Amino acid sequence: MSSTPSVVLFLAWITTDVHSEKILDRLRDSTVVLSPDHVEDPITIITWRYKTHLAADWNGQKAPFSRIFKDGCSLNTETGELTINSVRLEDGGVYTTQINNKTQTAVKLQVFSPVPKPNITLSCNPEETQCTLSCTFNRTDDLGEVHIFWILDDKLKKEGKELNITKETKELMFICSLENSVSSGNSSELQNPLFFKNEDVLYLVFFALYTSLLFVVGLIIIHQKRSVIKRLLKERNDTNPDEEEELQPLNDSNRLEPAENPDPALSSDTNLIRIQDHLIHLAEADPDEGSSGSSD
């Protein structure tokens, strides 16, 4: 009868020891340090076990590792820490240790792969008034639990695999973001497909083409006008060289006073204008001279 309380206490101790473990999430190929509880006395014996396998055993001599952990592992004999370099997915599991023959808190190591880069797929109704954005990626068990977020214009976040937008949606840029306990990743940016209506886009394209066409036509007209004036002047000088002097005595109203510091480009344009006015004046004067000659 007296042995019953002892059995109950022993079972309670085992239950507490089994369920008291530290959770440690680490990224694949990273370095992992498994730390036991703090030990005040000098450490003389260290034993690490992985599941039911012996991982490391030290009793004052060189630490012998098991076949699984002999490569890329190290043991700190002052603190009892076990370091695993380039941890693999298969290294995940429960690790237990004894320091000076005292059982320490178990460590549950969970190794995960980094999340992949997600993609955004788009589906809109025929009227293009509403669209559904879906965040897609290759989900595998080694990723663990993955959370999906939406980043809107680099500031607003919404959780969920899908995001519904309408013409009233004000945000212009969307990004799908993945997160697990050891990594995160973002998709490429997607512009709001409903920001511009189709007719608005056509109007902008037509307006740009129309403006460009007007600009080109204006340049052609200016070039042709200057070419005609230069040609007429050259023909008149070739046929009547003595009439060059007649270009000088213009009316006072048509005379342009020279600037103090004339610009060569402006001076050339001014001369063309004066020549053009003079040609027009001569053209208007010719009919009168012809009619007066016939009357005589």
C-alpha positions as CSV (number, residue, x, y, z in Angstrom):
1,M,0.0,0.0,0.0
2,S,2.8,2.4,0.8
3,S,4.3,2.0,-2.7
4,T,1.3,3.6,-4.5
5,P,2.2,7.2,-3.9
6,S,5.8,6.6,-5.2
7,V,4.4,5.1,-8.5
8,V,2.1,8.1,-9.0
9,L,5.0,10.6,-8.4
10,F,7.2,8.7,-10.8
11,L,4.6,8.7,-13.6
12,A,4.0,12.4,-13.0
13,W,7.7,13.1,-13.4
14,I,7.9,11.2,-16.7
15,T,4.9,13.0,-18.1
16,T,6.3,16.4,-17.2
17,D,9.7,15.5,-18.7
18,V,8.3,14.3,-22.0
19,H,6.1,17.4,-22.6
20,S,8.6,20.0,-21.4
21,E,10.6,20.7,-24.5
22,K,11.8,23.8,-26.3
23,I,10.7,24.4,-29.9
24,L,13.5,25.5,-32.2
25,D,12.7,26.4,-35.9
26,R,15.7,26.8,-38.2
27,L,16.3,27.3,-41.9
28,R,17.8,24.4,-44.0
29,D,21.6,24.6,-44.5
30,S,22.0,27.1,-41.6
31,T,24.0,26.6,-38.4
32,V,22.0,25.3,-35.4
33,V,23.1,25.5,-31.7
34,L,21.3,23.3,-29.3
35,S,21.6,24.6,-25.8
36,P,20.9,22.7,-22.5
37,D,19.7,24.3,-19.3
38,H,22.2,26.4,-17.3
39,V,24.6,24.3,-15.2
40,E,26.4,25.9,-12.3
41,D,28.7,23.0,-11.4
42,P,31.7,22.2,-13.6
43,I,30.7,19.9,-16.4
44,T,32.3,16.4,-16.4
45,I,29.9,14.3,-18.5
46,I,27.8,15.3,-21.5
47,T,25.4,13.0,-23.4
48,W,23.3,14.1,-26.4
49,R,20.7,11.9,-28.0
50,Y,18.8,12.3,-31.2
51,K,15.5,10.5,-30.9
52,T,16.7,7.1,-29.7
53,H,20.2,7.5,-31.3
54,L,23.3,8.6,-29.5
55,A,24.6,11.8,-31.0
56,A,27.5,12.8,-28.8
57,D,29.0,11.4,-25.6
58,W,31.8,13.1,-23.6
59,N,33.3,12.2,-20.3
60,G,36.5,14.3,-20.1
61,Q,38.1,13.0,-23.3
62,K,37.6,13.9,-27.0
63,A,34.0,14.0,-27.9
64,P,33.0,10.9,-29.9
65,F,30.1,11.6,-32.3
66,S,27.9,9.0,-33.8
67,R,28.1,8.2,-37.5
68,I,25.3,10.5,-38.3
69,F,26.8,13.5,-36.5
70,K,30.5,13.0,-36.9
71,D,30.7,15.4,-39.8
72,G,29.9,19.1,-39.3
73,C,29.2,18.9,-35.6
74,S,31.0,20.3,-32.5
75,L,30.5,20.1,-28.8
76,N,31.2,22.8,-26.3
77,T,32.4,21.0,-23.1
78,E,32.1,24.2,-21.0
79,T,28.4,24.9,-21.7
80,G,27.2,21.6,-23.1
81,E,26.0,23.2,-26.4
82,L,25.8,21.0,-29.5
83,T,26.4,22.8,-32.8
84,I,25.2,21.4,-36.1
85,N,26.5,23.0,-39.3
86,S,24.5,23.0,-42.5
87,V,21.5,21.4,-40.9
88,R,19.5,19.1,-43.1
89,L,15.8,18.5,-43.2
90,E,16.3,15.0,-41.8
91,D,18.1,16.4,-38.8
92,G,14.8,17.6,-37.4
93,G,13.4,15.9,-34.4
94,V,13.7,15.8,-30.6
95,Y,17.1,16.1,-28.9
96,T,17.7,15.2,-25.3
97,T,20.8,15.7,-23.2
98,Q,22.2,14.8,-19.8
99,I,24.7,17.0,-18.1
100,N,26.5,15.4,-15.2
101,N,24.0,12.6,-15.4
102,K,21.1,15.1,-14.9
103,T,18.4,15.2,-17.6
104,Q,17.9,18.6,-19.2
105,T,15.0,20.1,-21.1
106,A,14.5,18.5,-24.5
107,V,14.8,20.5,-27.7
108,K,12.5,19.9,-30.6
109,L,14.4,21.0,-33.7
110,Q,12.2,21.8,-36.8
111,V,14.0,22.3,-40.0
112,F,12.2,24.1,-42.9
113,S,13.1,25.1,-46.5
114,P,12.8,28.8,-47.5
115,V,9.5,29.8,-49.1
116,P,9.6,30.1,-53.0
117,K,8.8,33.2,-54.9
118,P,5.0,33.3,-55.4
119,N,3.2,34.3,-58.6
120,I,0.0,36.3,-59.1
121,T,-2.7,35.0,-61.4
122,L,-5.5,37.4,-62.6
123,S,-9.1,36.6,-63.4
124,C,-11.6,39.3,-64.4
125,N,-15.3,39.3,-65.3
126,P,-16.3,40.1,-68.9
127,E,-17.2,43.7,-68.1
128,E,-13.8,44.2,-66.5
129,T,-15.4,45.8,-63.4
130,Q,-14.1,43.2,-60.9
131,C,-11.0,41.0,-60.8
132,T,-9.7,38.3,-58.5
133,L,-6.0,38.1,-57.7
134,S,-4.7,34.7,-56.6
135,C,-1.4,34.0,-55.0
136,T,0.1,30.7,-56.2
137,F,3.2,28.8,-55.3
138,N,4.5,25.2,-55.0
139,R,3.5,24.1,-51.5
140,T,5.5,21.3,-50.0
141,D,5.7,19.7,-46.6
142,D,9.2,21.0,-45.9
143,L,7.9,24.6,-45.9
144,G,5.9,24.1,-42.7
145,E,3.0,26.5,-42.1
146,V,2.9,29.2,-44.7
147,H,1.1,32.5,-44.3
148,I,0.0,34.5,-47.3
149,F,-0.3,38.3,-47.2
150,W,-1.1,41.0,-49.8
151,I,0.9,44.2,-49.9
152,L,-1.0,47.1,-51.4
153,D,1.0,50.2,-52.4
154,D,3.9,49.0,-50.1
155,K,1.9,49.8,-46.9
156,L,-1.4,48.0,-46.5
157,K,-1.5,44.3,-45.7
158,K,-4.3,41.8,-46.1
159,E,-4.2,38.1,-45.3
160,G,-5.5,35.4,-47.6
161,K,-4.8,33.5,-50.8
162,E,-7.1,35.6,-52.9
163,L,-7.7,39.4,-53.2
164,N,-10.8,40.9,-54.9
165,I,-10.6,44.3,-56.4
166,T,-13.1,46.6,-58.2
167,K,-13.0,49.9,-60.1
168,E,-13.4,51.6,-56.7
169,T,-10.1,50.1,-55.5
170,K,-7.7,53.0,-55.0
171,E,-4.4,51.1,-54.7
172,L,-2.2,50.9,-57.9
173,M,0.2,48.2,-57.0
174,F,-0.2,44.7,-55.5
175,I,2.4,42.2,-54.2
176,C,1.9,38.7,-52.8
177,S,4.0,37.8,-49.8
178,L,4.8,34.4,-48.3
179,E,6.1,33.8,-44.8
180,N,7.0,30.7,-42.8
181,S,8.8,30.5,-39.4
182,V,12.2,30.9,-41.0
183,S,11.9,32.9,-44.3
184,S,9.8,35.2,-46.4
185,G,9.4,36.0,-50.1
186,N,7.6,38.4,-52.4
187,S,6.1,38.1,-55.9
188,S,6.7,40.6,-58.6
189,E,4.6,43.8,-58.6
190,L,1.3,43.7,-60.4
191,Q,-0.3,47.0,-61.5
192,N,-4.0,47.5,-61.0
193,P,-5.6,46.3,-64.2
194,L,-8.8,48.3,-63.5
195,F,-7.1,51.6,-63.0
196,F,-7.6,52.6,-66.7
197,K,-10.7,51.8,-68.7
198,N,-10.2,50.5,-72.2
199,E,-11.8,53.7,-73.7
200,D,-9.6,55.9,-71.6
201,V,-6.5,54.1,-72.9
202,L,-7.7,54.5,-76.5
203,Y,-8.4,58.2,-75.9
204,L,-4.9,58.8,-74.5
205,V,-3.3,56.9,-77.4
206,F,-5.3,58.9,-80.0
207,F,-4.5,62.2,-78.3
208,A,-0.8,61.4,-78.2
209,L,-0.8,60.5,-81.9
210,Y,-2.8,63.6,-82.9
211,T,-0.5,65.9,-81.0
212,S,2.5,64.3,-82.6
213,L,1.0,64.7,-86.0
214,L,0.3,68.3,-85.6
215,F,3.8,69.0,-84.4
216,V,5.3,67.3,-87.4
217,V,3.0,69.1,-89.9
218,G,3.9,72.4,-88.3
219,L,7.6,71.7,-88.7
220,I,7.1,70.8,-92.4
221,I,5.1,74.0,-93.1
222,I,7.7,76.2,-91.5
223,H,10.5,74.5,-93.4
224,Q,8.7,74.8,-96.7
225,K,7.8,78.5,-96.1
226,R,11.4,79.4,-95.5
227,S,12.6,77.4,-98.5
228,V,10.1,79.2,-100.8
229,I,11.2,82.6,-99.5
230,K,14.9,81.8,-100.0
231,R,14.2,80.4,-103.5
232,L,12.3,83.5,-104.6
233,L,15.0,85.8,-103.3
234,K,17.7,83.8,-105.1
235,E,15.7,83.9,-108.4
236,R,15.1,87.6,-108.1
237,N,18.8,88.4,-107.4
238,D,19.9,86.2,-110.3
239,T,17.5,87.9,-112.8
240,N,17.8,91.5,-111.6
241,P,21.0,92.1,-109.7
242,D,20.6,95.9,-109.9
243,E,17.4,95.8,-107.9
244,E,19.2,94.7,-104.7
245,E,19.5,98.3,-103.8
246,E,15.7,98.7,-104.0
247,L,15.4,96.5,-101.0
248,Q,16.9,99.1,-98.8
249,P,14.5,102.0,-99.1
250,L,11.5,100.6,-97.2
251,N,8.7,102.6,-95.7
252,D,9.4,103.9,-92.2
253,S,6.6,101.9,-90.8
254,N,8.2,98.7,-92.1
255,R,11.7,99.6,-91.0
256,L,13.1,97.6,-88.1
257,E,15.6,99.3,-85.8
258,P,18.7,97.1,-85.2
259,A,19.2,95.8,-81.7
260,E,22.2,96.9,-79.7
261,N,23.5,93.3,-79.6
262,P,21.9,91.6,-82.5
263,D,21.7,87.8,-82.4
264,P,22.8,86.2,-85.7
265,A,19.9,83.8,-85.7
266,L,17.3,86.5,-85.0
267,S,19.0,88.8,-87.6
268,S,18.6,86.1,-90.3
269,D,14.9,85.6,-89.5
270,T,14.4,89.4,-89.5
271,N,15.9,89.8,-93.0
272,L,13.7,87.0,-94.3
273,I,10.6,88.8,-93.0
274,R,11.7,92.1,-94.5
275,I,12.4,90.4,-97.9
276,Q,9.0,88.7,-97.7
277,D,7.2,92.0,-97.1
278,H,9.2,93.6,-99.9
279,L,8.2,90.8,-102.4
280,I,4.6,91.2,-101.4
281,H,4.9,95.0,-101.9
282,L,6.3,94.5,-105.4
283,A,3.6,92.0,-106.3
284,E,1.0,94.5,-105.4
285,A,2.7,97.3,-107.3
286,D,3.1,95.4,-110.6
287,P,-0.6,95.4,-111.6
288,D,-0.8,99.2,-111.1
289,E,2.2,99.8,-113.3
290,G,0.8,97.5,-116.0
291,S,-2.5,99.4,-116.0
292,S,-0.9,102.8,-116.1
293,G,1.3,101.7,-119.1
294,S,-1.7,100.6,-121.1
295,S,-3.5,103.9,-120.4
296,D,-0.6,105.8,-121.8
